[in-house]
Amino acid sequence: MAICDMCGNDYDKTFTVTRGEDTRTFDSFECAINMMAPHCSHCGCLILGHGVENGTGMYCCAHCARESGFDQATDRA
């Protein structure tokens, strides 16, 4: 059994997630998402999709990117 890095649950069906050099152990996707998903630089919500990124931040949507001064951001190509 292994212990979840987010909630501390000792569970026999844990899994690991690696991002770059950081590898963590979790007992659920909920814990993995809450610990490892990036946060929007404007509103602070978890970014669960691709998001929008520029040189100064990562955003959950084009609206938040534009609100932060990334005027070229759009939801549609």
All heavy atoms as a GROMACS GRO file, in nm:
protein
  575
    1MET      N    1   0.085  -0.118   0.000
    1MET     CA    2   0.000   0.000   0.000
    1MET      C    3   0.090   0.125   0.000
    1MET      O    4   0.202   0.121   0.047
    1MET     CB    5  -0.093  -0.001   0.120
    1MET     CG    6  -0.191  -0.119   0.116
    1MET     SD    7  -0.355  -0.084   0.176
    1MET     CE    8  -0.332  -0.068   0.349
    2ALA      N    9   0.033   0.231  -0.051
    2ALA     CA   10   0.107   0.358  -0.056
    2ALA      C   11   0.017   0.470  -0.005
    2ALA      O   12  -0.105   0.456  -0.001
    2ALA     CB   13   0.153   0.386  -0.198
    3ILE      N   14   0.078   0.579   0.029
    3ILE     CA   15   0.005   0.693   0.087
    3ILE      C   16  -0.009   0.803  -0.017
    3ILE      O   17   0.088   0.841  -0.084
    3ILE     CB   18   0.078   0.745   0.212
    3ILE    CG1   19   0.076   0.635   0.319
    3ILE    CG2   20   0.014   0.872   0.263
    3ILE    CD1   21   0.154   0.666   0.443
    4CYS      N   22  -0.130   0.856  -0.029
    4CYS     CA   23  -0.160   0.966  -0.121
    4CYS      C   24  -0.089   1.093  -0.074
    4CYS      O   25  -0.100   1.131   0.043
    4CYS     CB   26  -0.312   0.988  -0.128
    4CYS     SG   27  -0.361   1.127  -0.234
    5ASP      N   28  -0.018   1.158  -0.167
    5ASP     CA   29   0.053   1.281  -0.133
    5ASP      C   30  -0.040   1.398  -0.103
    5ASP      O   31   0.001   1.494  -0.038
    5ASP     CB   32   0.147   1.322  -0.247
    5ASP     CG   33   0.266   1.228  -0.260
    5ASP    OD1   34   0.302   1.162  -0.162
    5ASP    OD2   35   0.324   1.223  -0.370
    6MET      N   36  -0.164   1.391  -0.149
    6MET     CA   37  -0.259   1.501  -0.127
    6MET      C   38  -0.335   1.485   0.005
    6MET      O   39  -0.337   1.575   0.086
    6MET     CB   40  -0.356   1.509  -0.245
    6MET     CG   41  -0.461   1.616  -0.234
    6MET     SD   42  -0.387   1.778  -0.253
    6MET     CE   43  -0.525   1.881  -0.207
    7CYS      N   44  -0.397   1.369   0.024
    7CYS     CA   45  -0.488   1.353   0.139
    7CYS      C   46  -0.434   1.264   0.250
    7CYS      O   47  -0.490   1.259   0.358
    7CYS     CB   48  -0.624   1.301   0.092
    7CYS     SG   49  -0.622   1.128   0.038
    8GLY      N   50  -0.327   1.190   0.221
    8GLY     CA   51  -0.268   1.105   0.324
    8GLY      C   52  -0.332   0.968   0.338
    8GLY      O   53  -0.293   0.891   0.426
    9ASN      N   54  -0.428   0.936   0.252
    9ASN     CA   55  -0.495   0.806   0.258
    9ASN      C   56  -0.398   0.695   0.223
    9ASN      O   57  -0.325   0.702   0.124
    9ASN     CB   58  -0.614   0.806   0.161
    9ASN     CG   59  -0.696   0.680   0.169
    9ASN    OD1   60  -0.705   0.616   0.273
    9ASN    ND2   61  -0.759   0.643   0.058
   10ASP      N   62  -0.394   0.590   0.303
   10ASP     CA   63  -0.314   0.471   0.276
   10ASP      C   64  -0.401   0.375   0.196
   10ASP      O   65  -0.501   0.323   0.249
   10ASP     CB   66  -0.269   0.409   0.409
   10ASP     CG   67  -0.161   0.306   0.392
   10ASP    OD1   68  -0.111   0.289   0.280
   10ASP    OD2   69  -0.124   0.244   0.494
   11TYR      N   70  -0.367   0.351   0.070
   11TYR     CA   71  -0.458   0.284  -0.024
   11TYR      C   72  -0.382   0.185  -0.110
   11TYR      O   73  -0.268   0.210  -0.150
   11TYR     CB   74  -0.524   0.392  -0.109
   11TYR     CG   75  -0.635   0.348  -0.200
   11TYR    CD1   76  -0.747   0.283  -0.151
   11TYR    CD2   77  -0.631   0.377  -0.336
   11TYR    CE1   78  -0.850   0.245  -0.234
   11TYR    CE2   79  -0.734   0.340  -0.421
   11TYR     CZ   80  -0.844   0.274  -0.369
   11TYR     OH   81  -0.946   0.238  -0.453
   12ASP      N   82  -0.444   0.071  -0.142
   12ASP     CA   83  -0.376  -0.033  -0.220
   12ASP      C   84  -0.385  -0.011  -0.371
   12ASP      O   85  -0.324  -0.086  -0.446
   12ASP     CB   86  -0.431  -0.171  -0.183
   12ASP     CG   87  -0.576  -0.192  -0.224
   12ASP    OD1   88  -0.649  -0.093  -0.241
   12ASP    OD2   89  -0.615  -0.309  -0.239
   13LYS      N   90  -0.456   0.089  -0.418
   13LYS     CA   91  -0.470   0.112  -0.562
   13LYS      C   92  -0.421   0.252  -0.602
   13LYS      O   93  -0.477   0.316  -0.689
   13LYS     CB   94  -0.615   0.092  -0.605
   13LYS     CG   95  -0.662  -0.052  -0.589
   13LYS     CD   96  -0.808  -0.065  -0.624
   13LYS     CE   97  -0.857  -0.206  -0.605
   13LYS     NZ   98  -0.862  -0.251  -0.466
   14THR      N   99  -0.314   0.297  -0.539
   14THR     CA  100  -0.259   0.429  -0.574
   14THR      C  101  -0.194   0.424  -0.712
   14THR      O  102  -0.168   0.317  -0.768
   14THR     CB  103  -0.153   0.474  -0.472
   14THR    OG1  104  -0.050   0.377  -0.467
   14THR    CG2  105  -0.214   0.495  -0.334
   15PHE      N  106  -0.168   0.542  -0.767
   15PHE     CA  107  -0.098   0.554  -0.895
   15PHE      C  108  -0.007   0.676  -0.886
   15PHE      O  109  -0.022   0.759  -0.796
   15PHE     CB  110  -0.198   0.570  -1.011
   15PHE     CG  111  -0.291   0.688  -0.997
   15PHE    CD1  112  -0.259   0.810  -1.053
   15PHE    CD2  113  -0.410   0.676  -0.926
   15PHE    CE1  114  -0.345   0.919  -1.040
   15PHE    CE2  115  -0.497   0.783  -0.913
   15PHE     CZ  116  -0.464   0.905  -0.970
   16THR      N  117   0.087   0.684  -0.977
   16THR     CA  118   0.179   0.798  -0.976
   16THR      C  119   0.157   0.884  -1.100
   16THR      O  120   0.115   0.835  -1.205
   16THR     CB  121   0.326   0.752  -0.972
   16THR    OG1  122   0.353   0.671  -1.086
   16THR    CG2  123   0.357   0.676  -0.845
   17VAL      N  124   0.185   1.012  -1.083
   17VAL     CA  125   0.180   1.109  -1.193
   17VAL      C  126   0.315   1.180  -1.193
   17VAL      O  127   0.362   1.224  -1.088
   17VAL     CB  128   0.066   1.211  -1.174
   17VAL    CG1  129   0.069   1.316  -1.283
   17VAL    CG2  130  -0.069   1.140  -1.171
   18THR      N  131   0.375   1.190  -1.311
   18THR     CA  132   0.503   1.258  -1.325
   18THR      C  133   0.486   1.378  -1.417
   18THR      O  134   0.430   1.366  -1.526
   18THR     CB  135   0.610   1.163  -1.382
   18THR    OG1  136   0.625   1.052  -1.294
   18THR    CG2  137   0.744   1.233  -1.398
   19ARG      N  138   0.535   1.494  -1.372
   19ARG     CA  139   0.540   1.615  -1.454
   19ARG      C  140   0.681   1.670  -1.439
   19ARG      O  141   0.719   1.714  -1.332
   19ARG     CB  142   0.437   1.717  -1.407
   19ARG     CG  143   0.438   1.844  -1.493
   19ARG     CD  144   0.332   1.943  -1.453
   19ARG     NE  145   0.356   1.987  -1.317
   19ARG     CZ  146   0.264   2.047  -1.241
   19ARG    NH1  147   0.143   2.066  -1.288
   19ARG    NH2  148   0.292   2.086  -1.120
   20GLY      N  149   0.755   1.664  -1.549
   20GLY     CA  150   0.896   1.705  -1.542
   20GLY      C  151   0.971   1.612  -1.449
   20GLY      O  152   0.971   1.491  -1.466
   21GLU      N  153   1.035   1.669  -1.349
   21GLU     CA  154   1.112   1.591  -1.251
   21GLU      C  155   1.028   1.554  -1.128
   21GLU      O  156   1.076   1.484  -1.040
   21GLU     CB  157   1.234   1.671  -1.206
   21GLU     CG  158   1.330   1.705  -1.319
   21GLU     CD  159   1.397   1.581  -1.376
   21GLU    OE1  160   1.437   1.493  -1.297
   21GLU    OE2  161   1.409   1.573  -1.500
   22ASP      N  162   0.904   1.602  -1.122
   22ASP     CA  163   0.818   1.585  -1.004
   22ASP      C  164   0.727   1.464  -1.021
   22ASP      O  165   0.643   1.461  -1.110
   22ASP     CB  166   0.734   1.712  -0.985
   22ASP     CG  167   0.656   1.714  -0.855
   22ASP    OD1  168   0.692   1.640  -0.761
   22ASP    OD2  169   0.558   1.791  -0.848
   23THR      N  170   0.742   1.362  -0.937
   23THR     CA  171   0.656   1.244  -0.938
   23THR      C  172   0.581   1.238  -0.806
   23THR      O  173   0.642   1.247  -0.699
   23THR     CB  174   0.737   1.114  -0.958
   23THR    OG1  175   0.802   1.122  -1.084
   23THR    CG2  176   0.646   0.991  -0.955
   24ARG      N  177   0.450   1.224  -0.813
   24ARG     CA  178   0.365   1.220  -0.694
   24ARG      C  179   0.280   1.093  -0.695
   24ARG      O  180   0.252   1.036  -0.800
   24ARG     CB  181   0.272   1.341  -0.691
   24ARG     CG  182   0.340   1.474  -0.690
   24ARG     CD  183   0.409   1.497  -0.558
   24ARG     NE  184   0.464   1.630  -0.549
   24ARG     CZ  185   0.468   1.702  -0.441
   24ARG    NH1  186   0.420   1.654  -0.329
   24ARG    NH2  187   0.523   1.820  -0.442
   25THR      N  188   0.233   1.053  -0.577
   25THR     CA  189   0.149   0.936  -0.560
   25THR      C  190   0.010   0.981  -0.516
   25THR      O  191  -0.001   1.065  -0.426
   25THR     CB  192   0.208   0.841  -0.454
   25THR    OG1  193   0.338   0.801  -0.497
   25THR    CG2  194   0.121   0.717  -0.434
   26PHE      N  195  -0.095   0.925  -0.579
   26PHE     CA  196  -0.232   0.965  -0.548
   26PHE      C  197  -0.322   0.844  -0.537
   26PHE      O  198  -0.297   0.740  -0.595
   26PHE     CB  199  -0.286   1.058  -0.657
   26PHE     CG  200  -0.206   1.183  -0.673
   26PHE    CD1  201  -0.118   1.197  -0.779
   26PHE    CD2  202  -0.216   1.286  -0.581
   26PHE    CE1  203  -0.042   1.313  -0.794
   26PHE    CE2  204  -0.141   1.402  -0.595
   26PHE     CZ  205  -0.055   1.415  -0.702
   27ASP      N  206  -0.433   0.864  -0.463
   27ASP     CA  207  -0.534   0.759  -0.451
   27ASP      C  208  -0.655   0.786  -0.539
   27ASP      O  209  -0.742   0.702  -0.553
   27ASP     CB  210  -0.577   0.739  -0.306
   27ASP     CG  211  -0.653   0.858  -0.249
   27ASP    OD1  212  -0.649   0.967  -0.309
   27ASP    OD2  213  -0.716   0.842  -0.144
   28SER      N  214  -0.662   0.905  -0.600
   28SER     CA  215  -0.775   0.939  -0.687
   28SER      C  216  -0.734   1.049  -0.784
   28SER      O  217  -0.639   1.124  -0.758
   28SER     CB  218  -0.894   0.988  -0.604
   28SER     OG  219  -0.862   1.113  -0.544
   29PHE      N  220  -0.807   1.060  -0.895
   29PHE     CA  221  -0.782   1.168  -0.989
   29PHE      C  222  -0.813   1.303  -0.924
   29PHE      O  223  -0.751   1.404  -0.954
   29PHE     CB  224  -0.862   1.150  -1.117
   29PHE     CG  225  -0.806   1.043  -1.206
   29PHE    CD1  226  -0.877   0.927  -1.229
   29PHE    CD2  227  -0.682   1.058  -1.266
   29PHE    CE1  228  -0.825   0.827  -1.309
   29PHE    CE2  229  -0.629   0.959  -1.346
   29PHE     CZ  230  -0.700   0.842  -1.369
   30GLU      N  231  -0.911   1.306  -0.836
   30GLU     CA  232  -0.945   1.429  -0.767
   30GLU      C  233  -0.824   1.485  -0.692
   30GLU      O  234  -0.793   1.604  -0.701
   30GLU     CB  235  -1.061   1.406  -0.670
   30GLU     CG  236  -1.102   1.530  -0.593
   30GLU     CD  237  -1.215   1.504  -0.496
   30GLU    OE1  238  -1.250   1.389  -0.471
   30GLU    OE2  239  -1.268   1.605  -0.444
   31CYS      N  240  -0.755   1.400  -0.619
   31CYS     CA  241  -0.636   1.445  -0.546
   31CYS      C  242  -0.525   1.488  -0.642
   31CYS      O  243  -0.460   1.589  -0.621
   31CYS     CB  244  -0.587   1.335  -0.453
   31CYS     SG  245  -0.687   1.316  -0.303
   32ALA      N  246  -0.506   1.411  -0.749
   32ALA     CA  247  -0.402   1.445  -0.848
   32ALA      C  248  -0.429   1.581  -0.911
   32ALA      O  249  -0.338   1.664  -0.922
   32ALA     CB  250  -0.395   1.336  -0.954
   33ILE      N  251  -0.552   1.604  -0.951
   33ILE     CA  252  -0.588   1.731  -1.014
   33ILE      C  253  -0.568   1.846  -0.916
   33ILE      O  254  -0.509   1.949  -0.951
   33ILE     CB  255  -0.734   1.726  -1.064
   33ILE    CG1  256  -0.744   1.636  -1.186
   33ILE    CG2  257  -0.787   1.865  -1.093
   33ILE    CD1  258  -0.886   1.599  -1.225
   34ASN      N  259  -0.614   1.832  -0.795
   34ASN     CA  260  -0.603   1.941  -0.698
   34ASN      C  261  -0.459   1.975  -0.663
   34ASN      O  262  -0.427   2.089  -0.634
   34ASN     CB  263  -0.684   1.910  -0.572
   34ASN     CG  264  -0.828   1.944  -0.591
   34ASN    OD1  265  -0.864   2.061  -0.592
   34ASN    ND2  266  -0.912   1.844  -0.608
   35MET      N  267  -0.370   1.878  -0.668
   35MET     CA  268  -0.231   1.906  -0.634
   35MET      C  269  -0.148   1.950  -0.754
   35MET      O  270  -0.060   2.035  -0.742
   35MET     CB  271  -0.164   1.785  -0.570
   35MET     CG  272  -0.019   1.813  -0.530
   35MET     SD  273   0.056   1.682  -0.434
   35MET     CE  274   0.006   1.731  -0.269
   36MET      N  275  -0.176   1.894  -0.873
   36MET     CA  276  -0.084   1.914  -0.984
   36MET      C  277  -0.134   2.005  -1.096
   36MET      O  278  -0.054   2.051  -1.177
   36MET     CB  279  -0.043   1.780  -1.041
   36MET     CG  280   0.035   1.697  -0.939
   36MET     SD  281   0.118   1.556  -1.007
   36MET     CE  282   0.260   1.631  -1.085
   37ALA      N  283  -0.264   2.032  -1.104
   37ALA     CA  284  -0.313   2.118  -1.212
   37ALA      C  285  -0.266   2.261  -1.190
   37ALA      O  286  -0.265   2.310  -1.077
   37ALA     CB  287  -0.465   2.114  -1.218
   38PRO      N  288  -0.227   2.329  -1.298
   38PRO     CA  289  -0.188   2.470  -1.283
   38PRO      C  290  -0.310   2.556  -1.251
   38PRO      O  291  -0.424   2.517  -1.278
   38PRO     CB  292  -0.130   2.505  -1.420
   38PRO     CG  293  -0.190   2.407  -1.514
   38PRO     CD  294  -0.217   2.282  -1.436
   39HIS      N  295  -0.285   2.673  -1.195
   39HIS     CA  296  -0.391   2.768  -1.163
   39HIS      C  297  -0.386   2.885  -1.260
   39HIS      O  298  -0.278   2.928  -1.300
   39HIS     CB  299  -0.375   2.821  -1.020
   39HIS     CG  300  -0.404   2.718  -0.916
   39HIS    ND1  301  -0.313   2.623  -0.878
   39HIS    CD2  302  -0.516   2.695  -0.845
   39HIS    CE1  303  -0.367   2.546  -0.785
   39HIS    NE2  304  -0.490   2.587  -0.763
   40CYS      N  305  -0.502   2.936  -1.295
   40CYS     CA  306  -0.512   3.052  -1.384
   40CYS      C  307  -0.444   3.172  -1.318
   40CYS      O  308  -0.470   3.203  -1.202
   40CYS     CB  309  -0.659   3.083  -1.412
   40CYS     SG  310  -0.684   3.230  -1.516
   41SER      N  311  -0.360   3.240  -1.395
   41SER     CA  312  -0.288   3.358  -1.344
   41SER      C  313  -0.380   3.476  -1.318
   41SER      O  314  -0.344   3.569  -1.247
   41SER     CB  315  -0.179   3.399  -1.442
   41SER     OG  316  -0.082   3.299  -1.454
   42HIS      N  317  -0.502   3.472  -1.375
   42HIS     CA  318  -0.596   3.583  -1.355
   42HIS      C  319  -0.698   3.553  -1.245
   42HIS      O  320  -0.707   3.625  -1.147
   42HIS     CB  321  -0.668   3.617  -1.485
   42HIS     CG  322  -0.767   3.728  -1.471
   42HIS    ND1  323  -0.728   3.859  -1.452
   42HIS    CD2  324  -0.902   3.728  -1.469
   42HIS    CE1  325  -0.836   3.935  -1.441
   42HIS    NE2  326  -0.943   3.857  -1.451
   43CYS      N  327  -0.775   3.444  -1.261
   43CYS     CA  328  -0.884   3.418  -1.167
   43CYS      C  329  -0.850   3.313  -1.061
   43CYS      O  330  -0.921   3.300  -0.962
   43CYS     CB  331  -1.011   3.377  -1.242
   43CYS     SG  332  -1.006   3.210  -1.311
   44GLY      N  333  -0.743   3.238  -1.082
   44GLY     CA  334  -0.700   3.142  -0.982
   44GLY      C  335  -0.762   3.004  -0.991
   44GLY      O  336  -0.727   2.915  -0.914
   45CYS      N  337  -0.856   2.982  -1.085
   45CYS     CA  338  -0.920   2.850  -1.093
   45CYS      C  339  -0.822   2.746  -1.148
   45CYS      O  340  -0.721   2.780  -1.210
   45CYS     CB  341  -1.048   2.855  -1.175
   45CYS     SG  342  -1.024   2.862  -1.352
   46LEU      N  343  -0.852   2.619  -1.125
   46LEU     CA  344  -0.768   2.512  -1.178
   46LEU      C  345  -0.785   2.504  -1.329
   46LEU      O  346  -0.896   2.511  -1.380
   46LEU     CB  347  -0.808   2.378  -1.116
   46LEU     CG  348  -0.778   2.360  -0.968
   46LEU    CD1  349  -0.842   2.232  -0.917
   46LEU    CD2  350  -0.629   2.358  -0.944
   47ILE      N  351  -0.675   2.486  -1.399
   47ILE     CA  352  -0.679   2.470  -1.544
   47ILE      C  353  -0.680   2.322  -1.575
   47ILE      O  354  -0.581   2.252  -1.555
   47ILE     CB  355  -0.559   2.540  -1.611
   47ILE    CG1  356  -0.561   2.689  -1.578
   47ILE    CG2  357  -0.562   2.518  -1.762
   47ILE    CD1  358  -0.437   2.764  -1.622
   48LEU      N  359  -0.794   2.272  -1.620
   48LEU     CA  360  -0.809   2.129  -1.645
   48LEU      C  361  -0.800   2.094  -1.794
   48LEU      O  362  -0.792   1.977  -1.829
   48LEU     CB  363  -0.943   2.080  -1.589
   48LEU     CG  364  -0.961   2.103  -1.440
   48LEU    CD1  365  -1.096   2.050  -1.394
   48LEU    CD2  366  -0.849   2.039  -1.360
   49GLY      N  367  -0.801   2.194  -1.879
   49GLY     CA  368  -0.787   2.172  -2.023
   49GLY      C  369  -0.655   2.229  -2.069
   49GLY      O  370  -0.559   2.240  -1.993
   50HIS      N  371  -0.650   2.267  -2.196
   50HIS     CA  372  -0.526   2.320  -2.253
   50HIS      C  373  -0.492   2.458  -2.200
   50HIS      O  374  -0.376   2.493  -2.186
   50HIS     CB  375  -0.535   2.325  -2.406
   50HIS     CG  376  -0.544   2.189  -2.466
   50HIS    ND1  377  -0.435   2.106  -2.473
   50HIS    CD2  378  -0.647   2.121  -2.520
   50HIS    CE1  379  -0.470   1.992  -2.529
   50HIS    NE2  380  -0.599   1.999  -2.558
   51GLY      N  381  -0.592   2.540  -2.175
   51GLY     CA  382  -0.567   2.674  -2.127
   51GLY      C  383  -0.505   2.761  -2.235
   51GLY      O  384  -0.492   2.722  -2.350
   52VAL      N  385  -0.467   2.881  -2.197
   52VAL     CA  386  -0.403   2.978  -2.285
   52VAL      C  387  -0.277   3.023  -2.214
   52VAL      O  388  -0.279   3.054  -2.095
   52VAL     CB  389  -0.496   3.100  -2.311
   52VAL    CG1  390  -0.427   3.204  -2.396
   52VAL    CG2  391  -0.627   3.056  -2.374
   53GLU      N  392  -0.167   3.026  -2.288
   53GLU     CA  393  -0.039   3.058  -2.224
   53GLU      C  394   0.034   3.165  -2.304
   53GLU      O  395   0.030   3.166  -2.427
   53GLU     CB  396   0.045   2.930  -2.220
   53GLU     CG  397   0.165   2.936  -2.133
   53GLU     CD  398   0.232   2.800  -2.118
   53GLU    OE1  399   0.182   2.700  -2.170
   53GLU    OE2  400   0.337   2.796  -2.053
   54ASN      N  401   0.096   3.256  -2.234
   54ASN     CA  402   0.188   3.350  -2.297
   54ASN      C  403   0.314   3.357  -2.211
   54ASN      O  404   0.330   3.279  -2.118
   54ASN     CB  405   0.124   3.488  -2.318
   54ASN     CG  406   0.096   3.563  -2.189
   54ASN    OD1  407   0.132   3.519  -2.081
   54ASN    ND2  408   0.031   3.676  -2.200
   55GLY      N  409   0.401   3.451  -2.238
   55GLY     CA  410   0.527   3.458  -2.166
   55GLY      C  411   0.514   3.496  -2.020
   55GLY      O  412   0.608   3.478  -1.942
   56THR      N  413   0.400   3.549  -1.980
   56THR     CA  414   0.385   3.597  -1.843
   56THR      C  415   0.292   3.512  -1.757
   56THR      O  416   0.287   3.533  -1.636
   56THR     CB  417   0.334   3.742  -1.841
   56THR    OG1  418   0.206   3.747  -1.904
   56THR    CG2  419   0.430   3.834  -1.913
   57GLY      N  420   0.216   3.421  -1.816
   57GLY     CA  421   0.126   3.342  -1.734
   57GLY      C  422   0.051   3.236  -1.810
   57GLY      O  423   0.062   3.224  -1.932
   58MET      N  424  -0.028   3.159  -1.737
   58MET     CA  425  -0.114   3.056  -1.792
   58MET      C  426  -0.255   3.088  -1.747
   58MET      O  427  -0.277   3.122  -1.630
   58MET     CB  428  -0.069   2.918  -1.743
   58MET     CG  429  -0.136   2.804  -1.811
   58MET     SD  430  -0.052   2.650  -1.768
   58MET     CE  431  -0.093   2.556  -1.911
   59TYR      N  432  -0.350   3.077  -1.839
   59TYR     CA  433  -0.487   3.120  -1.812
   59TYR      C  434  -0.585   3.010  -1.848
   59TYR      O  435  -0.561   2.930  -1.939
   59TYR     CB  436  -0.518   3.247  -1.892
   59TYR     CG  437  -0.415   3.355  -1.870
   59TYR    CD1  438  -0.308   3.370  -1.956
   59TYR    CD2  439  -0.423   3.436  -1.758
   59TYR    CE1  440  -0.211   3.466  -1.932
   59TYR    CE2  441  -0.326   3.533  -1.733
   59TYR     CZ  442  -0.221   3.547  -1.822
   59TYR     OH  443  -0.124   3.641  -1.797
   60CYS      N  444  -0.698   3.008  -1.778
   60CYS     CA  445  -0.799   2.905  -1.802
   60CYS      C  446  -0.875   2.928  -1.933
   60CYS      O  447  -0.928   2.834  -1.991
   60CYS     CB  448  -0.897   2.898  -1.685
   60CYS     SG  449  -0.993   3.050  -1.658
   61CYS      N  450  -0.880   3.054  -1.980
   61CYS     CA  451  -0.955   3.086  -2.102
   61CYS      C  452  -0.901   3.214  -2.163
   61CYS      O  453  -0.824   3.288  -2.100
   61CYS     CB  454  -1.103   3.102  -2.070
   61CYS     SG  455  -1.138   3.240  -1.959
   62ALA      N  456  -0.945   3.242  -2.285
   62ALA     CA  457  -0.900   3.363  -2.355
   62ALA      C  458  -0.946   3.489  -2.282
   62ALA      O  459  -0.874   3.589  -2.281
   62ALA     CB  460  -0.951   3.362  -2.499
   63HIS      N  461  -1.064   3.484  -2.221
   63HIS     CA  462  -1.113   3.602  -2.148
   63HIS      C  463  -1.016   3.642  -2.038
   63HIS      O  464  -0.979   3.760  -2.025
   63HIS     CB  465  -1.252   3.574  -2.090
   63HIS     CG  466  -1.298   3.680  -1.994
   63HIS    ND1  467  -1.345   3.801  -2.036
   63HIS    CD2  468  -1.299   3.683  -1.859
   63HIS    CE1  469  -1.375   3.874  -1.930
   63HIS    NE2  470  -1.349   3.804  -1.821
   64CYS      N  471  -0.972   3.546  -1.957
   64CYS     CA  472  -0.879   3.578  -1.848
   64CYS      C  473  -0.745   3.626  -1.904
   64CYS      O  474  -0.683   3.716  -1.847
   64CYS     CB  475  -0.858   3.456  -1.759
   64CYS     SG  476  -0.993   3.430  -1.640
   65ALA      N  477  -0.701   3.569  -2.015
   65ALA     CA  478  -0.576   3.613  -2.077
   65ALA      C  479  -0.589   3.758  -2.123
   65ALA      O  480  -0.500   3.840  -2.099
   65ALA     CB  481  -0.540   3.523  -2.194
   66ARG      N  482  -0.701   3.792  -2.187
   66ARG     CA  483  -0.723   3.931  -2.232
   66ARG      C  484  -0.732   4.026  -2.113
   66ARG      O  485  -0.678   4.136  -2.116
   66ARG     CB  486  -0.849   3.940  -2.318
   66ARG     CG  487  -0.832   3.881  -2.457
   66ARG     CD  488  -0.948   3.916  -2.549
   66ARG     NE  489  -1.078   3.878  -2.494
   66ARG     CZ  490  -1.136   3.758  -2.512
   66ARG    NH1  491  -1.074   3.664  -2.582
   66ARG    NH2  492  -1.254   3.733  -2.459
   67GLU      N  493  -0.800   3.984  -2.006
   67GLU     CA  494  -0.811   4.067  -1.886
   67GLU      C  495  -0.674   4.096  -1.824
   67GLU      O  496  -0.656   4.194  -1.756
   67GLU     CB  497  -0.900   4.000  -1.781
   67GLU     CG  498  -1.047   3.999  -1.816
   67GLU     CD  499  -1.108   4.138  -1.812
   67GLU    OE1  500  -1.091   4.208  -1.710
   67GLU    OE2  501  -1.171   4.178  -1.912
   68SER      N  502  -0.577   4.008  -1.851
   68SER     CA  503  -0.442   4.025  -1.798
   68SER      C  504  -0.349   4.093  -1.899
   68SER      O  505  -0.228   4.097  -1.878
   68SER     CB  506  -0.385   3.888  -1.760
   68SER     OG  507  -0.461   3.834  -1.654
   69GLY      N  508  -0.406   4.143  -2.010
   69GLY     CA  509  -0.327   4.219  -2.106
   69GLY      C  510  -0.280   4.144  -2.228
   69GLY      O  511  -0.211   4.199  -2.313
   70PHE      N  512  -0.316   4.017  -2.243
   70PHE     CA  513  -0.279   3.937  -2.360
   70PHE      C  514  -0.390   3.956  -2.463
   70PHE      O  515  -0.477   3.872  -2.482
   70PHE     CB  516  -0.262   3.792  -2.319
   70PHE     CG  517  -0.214   3.699  -2.428
   70PHE    CD1  518  -0.132   3.744  -2.530
   70PHE    CD2  519  -0.249   3.566  -2.425
   70PHE    CE1  520  -0.088   3.657  -2.630
   70PHE    CE2  521  -0.206   3.478  -2.522
   70PHE     CZ  522  -0.125   3.523  -2.625
   71ASP      N  523  -0.389   4.073  -2.530
   71ASP     CA  524  -0.500   4.115  -2.617
   71ASP      C  525  -0.524   4.023  -2.737
   71ASP      O  526  -0.636   4.019  -2.789
   71ASP     CB  527  -0.474   4.256  -2.670
   71ASP     CG  528  -0.473   4.358  -2.556
   71ASP    OD1  529  -0.541   4.336  -2.455
   71ASP    OD2  530  -0.400   4.458  -2.570
   72GLN      N  531  -0.425   3.949  -2.782
   72GLN     CA  532  -0.440   3.862  -2.899
   72GLN      C  533  -0.514   3.731  -2.867
   72GLN      O  534  -0.551   3.658  -2.958
   72GLN     CB  535  -0.304   3.827  -2.959
   72GLN     CG  536  -0.223   3.944  -3.003
   72GLN     CD  537  -0.138   4.003  -2.890
   72GLN    OE1  538  -0.156   3.968  -2.772
   72GLN    NE2  539  -0.050   4.094  -2.923
   73ALA      N  540  -0.535   3.701  -2.742
   73ALA     CA  541  -0.598   3.573  -2.704
   73ALA      C  542  -0.741   3.568  -2.756
   73ALA      O  543  -0.817   3.664  -2.747
   73ALA     CB  544  -0.597   3.556  -2.553
   74THR      N  545  -0.777   3.452  -2.812
   74THR     CA  546  -0.911   3.432  -2.864
   74THR      C  547  -0.956   3.290  -2.836
   74THR      O  548  -0.874   3.199  -2.827
   74THR     CB  549  -0.918   3.462  -3.016
   74THR    OG1  550  -1.050   3.443  -3.063
   74THR    CG2  551  -0.822   3.376  -3.094
   75ASP      N  552  -1.086   3.270  -2.821
   75ASP     CA  553  -1.140   3.136  -2.798
   75ASP      C  554  -1.155   3.058  -2.928
   75ASP      O  555  -1.173   2.938  -2.926
   75ASP     CB  556  -1.278   3.145  -2.730
   75ASP     CG  557  -1.265   3.185  -2.585
   75ASP    OD1  558  -1.174   3.135  -2.517
   75ASP    OD2  559  -1.347   3.267  -2.539
   76ARG      N  560  -1.152   3.128  -3.041
   76ARG     CA  561  -1.166   3.063  -3.172
   76ARG      C  562  -1.054   3.108  -3.264
   76ARG      O  563  -1.012   3.222  -3.261
   76ARG     CB  564  -1.300   3.098  -3.234
   76ARG     CG  565  -1.417   3.061  -3.144
   76ARG     CD  566  -1.546   3.060  -3.224
   76ARG     NE  567  -1.663   3.055  -3.140
   76ARG     CZ  568  -1.707   2.948  -3.076
   76ARG    NH1  569  -1.641   2.836  -3.083
   76ARG    NH2  570  -1.815   2.953  -3.004
   77ALA      N  571  -1.010   3.016  -3.348
   77ALA     CA  572  -0.901   3.049  -3.443
   77ALA      C  573  -0.955   3.131  -3.558
   77ALA      O  574  -1.068   3.126  -3.594
   77ALA     CB  575  -0.837   2.922  -3.495
   0.00000   0.00000   0.00000
